[in-house]
Amino acid sequence: MAEDVAALTRRVAALEASLKALVDAITINAGGITINTPGSLVLAAQGQMTVASRGSLTVTADGNLLVSGNRAEIRSGGALAINSSQTTITASGQLNLVAGATADITVGGVLSILSGANLAVSAGSAMAVNVGNRLALNVGIDVSLRAGRNLNVIAAQDMSIEARGLKLKTTAAAEVASRSITLAATDSVTIQSGSGSLAMKKDGTIAIKGKDVSITASGVINAKASGNVTIKGSKVAQN
């Protein structure tokens, strides 16, 4: 009997400590409700969880902030701010973040957004992604970039594109402007337009094909071969 009373006393003391910590963390006044925690803050729901605010909504955690559930939805009629040293938002189904005005997510450490299904980010006007160091996009299958008008890719230094196959297609004119351009291929390079083509192979063979081929120089044209020079035609004219 004494052991049961002691165990019950310990449980009551632990419950009182938990209630005191909860009361200390929650502040209720005319301005609203504030939840402050020096450690981790966990909001979990097996079904639907909705956090709504007609005015500003601020969630601040000095430690970890975890929001998880089958369907998680955060709505704010005004500004939405999430400040934490480490924030994890996990949704096995649908995740909605809605703000009627401005939404700010500021993380001093790591920000992780995980979705078991689809993840969509949309902006009615402009969207900017600013990264102080590196940005990496890793996709298991396909990546598509679409622009209704112009698409600009700017690199202050070098830009590398590596692929098994590369196809550039434009319905209008294409222009490449640079101080110097080098095309290097391990096997062959072919430049073709209609029935005209310029083909170069790795053994040094160069073939120029076309209906009418003209070579014009404002200075001197020099032709030199280690072997024979053969010129064939129905008529070979010299002046």
Secondary structure as GFF3:
##gff-version 3
##sequence-region A 1 239
A	DSSP	alpha_helix	2	25	.	.	.	ID=ss1
A	DSSP	beta_strand	26	29	.	.	.	ID=ss2
A	DSSP	beta_strand	32	35	.	.	.	ID=ss3
A	DSSP	beta_strand	41	51	.	.	.	ID=ss4
A	DSSP	beta_strand	57	76	.	.	.	ID=ss5
A	DSSP	beta_strand	80	99	.	.	.	ID=ss6
A	DSSP	beta_strand	103	115	.	.	.	ID=ss7
A	DSSP	beta_strand	188	193	.	.	.	ID=ss8
A	DSSP	beta_strand	196	201	.	.	.	ID=ss9
A	DSSP	beta_strand	206	209	.	.	.	ID=ss10
###
